Amino acid sequence: MAPSPYDILGISPNADAAAIRGAYHRMALKYHPDKIQDPTKQAAGAEKFKDVQAAYGILKDSTKRATFD
């Protein structure tokens, strides 16, 4: 079973829009491929970054979030 968008961003299901946006920015900075200096970790970081983007795409849109919930 795939982790939920809430688990990926590390927030609770009742988080507000500001908490979602803040969690996305923290995770995006942490896993962005250009920010990872170690070449052996860049591929894993890029994959995690894609997951973070997908989770934020679901949670930032109230319609998609309601469908997911």
C-alpha positions in Angstrom: 0.0 0.0 0.0 1.3 3.4 -1.0 1.8 6.0 1.7 -0.9 8.7 1.9 0.0 12.3 0.9 -0.3 13.3 4.5 2.4 10.7 5.5 4.6 11.9 2.6 4.5 15.5 3.8 4.5 14.6 7.5 1.3 16.4 8.4 -2.0 15.5 10.0 -5.1 15.0 8.0 -6.7 18.1 9.6 -3.8 20.4 8.5 -4.8 23.8 7.1 -3.5 25.2 3.8 -0.6 27.1 5.4 0.7 23.9 7.1 0.4 22.0 3.9 2.3 24.7 2.0 5.0 24.9 4.7 5.5 21.1 4.8 5.8 21.0 1.0 8.4 23.7 1.0 10.5 22.0 3.7 10.3 18.7 1.9 11.0 20.2 -1.5 14.2 21.9 -0.2 15.3 18.7 1.5 14.8 16.4 -1.5 15.3 18.6 -4.5 17.9 17.0 -6.8 19.9 20.2 -7.2 20.2 20.5 -3.4 21.6 17.0 -2.8 25.4 17.0 -3.1 26.0 13.3 -2.8 25.7 11.7 -6.3 24.8 8.3 -4.8 21.7 9.8 -3.1 20.5 12.0 -6.0 18.4 9.3 -7.7 16.6 8.4 -4.4 16.1 12.1 -3.6 14.7 12.8 -7.1 12.2 10.0 -6.6 11.2 11.3 -3.2 10.9 14.8 -4.7 8.4 13.5 -7.2 6.4 11.9 -4.4 6.4 15.2 -2.5 5.2 17.0 -5.6 2.4 14.5 -6.2 1.3 14.7 -2.6 1.2 18.5 -2.7 -0.7 18.4 -6.0 -3.4 16.4 -4.3 -3.6 18.3 -1.0 -3.3 21.9 -2.3 -6.5 21.5 -4.4 -9.6 21.4 -2.2 -11.5 19.3 -4.7 -8.8 16.7 -5.1 -8.2 16.7 -1.3 -11.9 16.0 -0.6 -11.9 13.2 -3.2 -8.8 11.7 -1.5 -10.3 12.0 2.0 
